[in-house]
Amino acid sequence: MSISIFDGITNVIIEVVFALIPLIIFFMIAQMVFLHLPRKKVIDILKGIFLAFIGLTLFLQGVHVGFEPAGTMMGEVLGSKNYRWILIPIGFLLGFVATIAEPAIRILNHEVDKVSGGYIPKSVLLYTLCIGVGFSIALAMLRLLIGIPIIWLILPGYILALIMVQFSTPTFTAVAFDSGGVATGPMTVTFIMAIALGVGEVMDDRDPMIDSFGMIALVALAPILSVLTLGLLYAWKERHDD
C-alpha cells in the first residue's frame, strides 16, 4: 500500500523556506542594528519560526492533498445534478465555514480585538467576515449557474464600498480593506475555487476559464462591504445611545 499524502511535499517545503527566509534575514538585521534582544529571547523567536515552518508545511501539504481534490470532486458531483440551484446555499455554507478555518482571519480578529481594546470583539468581526464571504460564494455560484459577467458584480461592489467609506470611521475603513486581503487565504483559494472549477468542468454551457474564475475577487470584496456595514451599524448604535 503506497502512501501518497506526502507527494509533492518537497515543493511545499521549498515554497515555505523561500517565504520565511526574507523574514528571518530582516529580523536578524533588525536584531543587530537596533533591537538587541537578549540571547534567550532570540532563541525563543527562532524556535517559534521553526515551529511556524513545520506548521505551514504540514498545513499547505494537507490543503493540496486533501481539500483541493475534495473540492474538485464535490464540484463535479454537484454540477452534474439536475437541481443545480443547491449550489447557492451550499456555497454560502462552505464560504462561512472556510472563513472560520482561515488562519489569517484568526490573526486579524485577535489583533483588532487587542488593538481596539475590545471595542471590536473578535467574535463579532469573525462572524461578520464569515457572513460576508458566505454571501460572496453564494453570489459566485449564482454567477456560475446563469453566466453573469464578473464586471457586473465587481464594479458596482467597489463603487458601493467607496460610497460607504465616506460614512464610515477610519478605524473600520482600515480594518475592512485589510479583511479583504486576509479572507483570500489557502483555505478559500484551494477548496472553494476547486469546487467552482469542478462545477464548471461538468457544465456543458459554461467555460471553466471564464465562469469559474473571478470568485476570489468576489471573496476579496465581500469582507470590505461587510466590515464597512458593521462600522455603519456601530455608528448608528452610538448615535442612538447618545
N, C-alpha and C positions, 0 to 999 in steps of 0.2 A: 504494500500500500504506500503510494507516494504522497508526501506531504507538500502541498502547493501553497500553503499560507505565507511562505517566505519567498515566493517567486517575485523577482524584481526588487527585493529589499536593498540590494546593493545600490541601485539608482536612487532609492529613497534616502539612504544614508548619505550619499554624495550631495543630494539636494539640501539636506538638513545641515551638513557640515558647511557648505558654502553660504547658507543663510546665517549661521551662527558666527562664523569666523570674523566678519566685519564688526559685529557687536563686541566680540572678545577683544579684538585689536583696539577698538575705540575705548573700551573700559580700561585696558592696560595703559594706554596713552594718558587717559584722564587720571588714572591712579598715580602715574609717575609725575605728572605735571602739577596737579592741584588737589587731588583727593587725599592722597597719603593716608589711606585707611590702615588700621592695624593688620599685621600679618594674618592673625586668626580670622579676621573679617574677610580678607581677600580669599582665604582658603574656603571659607563657608560659601562665598559667592561662586567660586569655581566649582564647588560641589553641586550647587544649585544649577549651574549651567550644564554640568554633566547630566544631571537628572532630567533637565529640560530636553537635552539631546536624545536621551533614551525614550522619554515620553513622546516627543514629536515623531521620532522614527516609528515607534510602535503604533501611534495614532494614525499617521498617514498611511502606513502599510495596511492597517486594518480597514481604513476607508477604501483603499484601492482594491483590496481583495474581497471585501465584504459588501460595503454599501453601494459601490458603483455597479457591480454585476447584479446585485439585488434590485437596484433601482431600474436598470435596463429591462430586466425580466418582468418586473411589475408593470412598467410602462407598456411593454409589448402585450401582456395579458389584458390589461385594462383597455388599451386602444383597440383590441380586436373584439370587444364586446359590443352588442347592439345598443346597450344603454350607456353610451359614452359620457352622458351628462354627469355620471357619478364621479368623473374625474375632477369636477369642480369642488364638491365638498371634501373629497379625498385630498385634493391639492391644498385646501385650507388646513386640514388636519395635519398633513405632512409638513407644511410650512411652519405651523405652530410648534410641533414637537422638535423639528430640526433646529429651530431657533433656540429652544431650551437647551439643546445639546451642544450648541456652538460655543467653543471655549472662549473666543474673543468677546462674545456677548457677556459672558460671566465676568470677565476682567473689566469691561466697560461699566457694567452695573455696579461692581464693587467700588471702582474709582469714583464714579459720580456720587454714589451714596456717601463715600468718605469725604470727598472734597466739599460737597454741599451740606455737610453736617446733618444728614438725614432729611434735608428738605425735599430731595427727590429720592424716595426709598428705592432700593434695588429691586424689590418685588414689583413695585408699580411700573418701573421702567422696563423690567423684563417682560411683563405681560403686555405692555404697550407695544414693544417690539414684536412679540410673538403674534399678536393680532394683526399688526401691520404687514408682517411678512406672510402670514396666512392668507390675508386678502390678496396680496400681490401674486402668490402662487395660484390661488383660485382664479384670478383675473388672467394669468398667463395660460391656464388650462382652457378658459373660455376662448381666449385668442387663438389657441391651437385648434380648437374644435371648429370655429367659424371663420378663421383666417383673417383676423383684424391686423392691419399693418401696424408694426411696432411704433412707428412715429405718431400714430393717433393716440397712443397711450402715454408715451414718454414726454412729448412736447407739452400737452395740457398739464401733465403731472408736475413738471418743473415750473411752469408758469404759475400754477396754484401754489407751489412751495415758495416761490419768490414773493407772491402776494401775502402769504401767511407770515413770512419773515417780517414784513412791515408792522405786524401787530403782535409779534412775539417778543419775548425778552431776549437779550443777548445770551443769557445762560442756556435757554432751551434751543436757541438757534445753533449755538456751538455744539451742543450735545446731539442735536438732530443730524447735522451733517457728518459728524463722526460715526453716528449709528449706522448711516448708510454704508460706510466702509466695512465696519466690523460684521455686519449681517451677512456679507458675501464671503463667508469663510469656507473651509474644506467640506463641512457637512452639507451646506446648501449647494455648493458648486458641483460636488460629486454625486450626491444622492438625488437631489431634486432635478438637476439637469439631465442626469441619466434617465430618469423617468420620462421627462419630456422628449428626449431623443428616442426612447423606446416606443412611445406613443406615435411619434412622427414617422418612425420606420414602418409601422404596420398600417398606417392610414394612407390609402391609395391616392386620395385627393390632397395630400399635404406633402410639402417638400421639407424634410428634416432640417436642411441647412437654412431655410428661410423662416419656417414657422416654429421650430423648436428653440432656436437661439433667440436671444433677447430677453429671456426670463431673468437672467441675473441683473440686467439693467432695471427691470421692474422691482426686483428684490432690493437693489440699492436705493431706489426711490421711495419705496414704501416706509422704511423707518423714518426717513426725513419727514414725511407727511404725518405719520402717527405721533412722533415726538413733538412736532410743532403743534399738533392738535392738543396734545397733553398740556403744552405750555399755555395755550389759549384757555383751556379748562382751569388751569391753576390761576391764571389772571382773572378769569370770571369769578372764581370762588373767592379770591382775595377781595375783589370789589364788592361782592355780595356780603362778605363778612364785615367789611367796613361800614 
